[in-house]
């Protein structure tokens, strides 16, 4: 046997092991794996096509939570439409908006605060919004504290540390920008606000006793019900974070997304349990007017119709 033959026979098992590891990791990679099967019985024509429709999402939550909650929705669209969709994780909201405007993204999940910021300066439009548990496209922001903390009213947090999520979220601005300037007593030290990247991080730091309070979406607080936190105050209803299209979005694709996500049959509603908690009650079609009306209220300072905070001295 030649030296080359001996080397080949020695290296072959190693190559097989390396290939097996590569294949195993690729199968577990959520970016390459469809979580849900093709339950429609229709051919997945997008898989072999050259067109891939990208749907953007910004890391309001950790990347692992995003993929765990959003990828099943993308897989469902792939199984129920003749188009092929892929999730695109954007680093910033401005990047997502620019890619929508340029046509690189077919659609994107944007926060309400960001959509209000860009809707008048970029050719982007809301077309879907998730429903809350009461069947309406809205949410609330809540001020929370630990169950064993004594804070019961806003002024109890004078000089205390309150955690907030991204400054590009409504939750990150609600208390500081819209509430305190109107209701905080003159001369009293305001709370100290500490910013974190994600809503869940705020709750976790509160539970660890790093904070006196936190501001998050109501659905995030609900995830921690019975785990040592309580709600001090709630905001009024705010329009839900929309799914947004750009000027170059294919209307056939947008209509397919809208039709599938707003008409999930009862026999298939089990798939909602695999989706992000924000989407588990389904979607409804929306128009820009819902957000324009809300923005007008904000600009005019007429907050009572949307956001309120009762303060006790």
HELIX and SHEET records of a PDB file:
HELIX    1   1 UNK A    3  UNK A   28  1                                  26    
HELIX    2   2 UNK A   45  UNK A   48  5                                   4    
HELIX    3   3 UNK A   63  UNK A   80  1                                  18    
HELIX    4   4 UNK A   93  UNK A  102  1                                  10    
HELIX    5   5 UNK A  112  UNK A  118  1                                   7    
HELIX    6   6 UNK A  154  UNK A  157  5                                   4    
HELIX    7   7 UNK A  170  UNK A  173  1                                   4    
HELIX    8   8 UNK A  174  UNK A  179  3                                   6    
HELIX    9   9 UNK A  180  UNK A  183  1                                   4    
HELIX   10  10 UNK A  199  UNK A  207  1                                   9    
HELIX   11  11 UNK A  218  UNK A  223  1                                   6    
HELIX   12  12 UNK A  251  UNK A  262  1                                  12    
HELIX   13  13 UNK A  266  UNK A  274  5                                   9    
HELIX   14  14 UNK A  277  UNK A  279  5                                   3    
HELIX   15  15 UNK A  288  UNK A  300  1                                  13    
SHEET    1   A 6 UNK A  85  UNK A  90  0                                        
SHEET    2   A 6 UNK A  53  UNK A  58  1                                        
SHEET    3   A 6 UNK A 107  UNK A 109  1                                        
SHEET    4   A 6 UNK A 242  UNK A 245 -1                                        
SHEET    5   A 6 UNK A 125  UNK A 130 -1                                        
SHEET    6   A 6 UNK A 283  UNK A 285 -1                                        
SHEET    1   B 2 UNK A 138  UNK A 139  0                                        
SHEET    2   B 2 UNK A 238  UNK A 239 -1                                        
SHEET    1   C 5 UNK A 192  UNK A 195  0                                        
SHEET    2   C 5 UNK A 161  UNK A 164  1                                        
SHEET    3   C 5 UNK A 213  UNK A 217  1                                        
SHEET    4   C 5 UNK A 141  UNK A 146 -1                                        
SHEET    5   C 5 UNK A 229  UNK A 234 -1                                        
END                                                                             
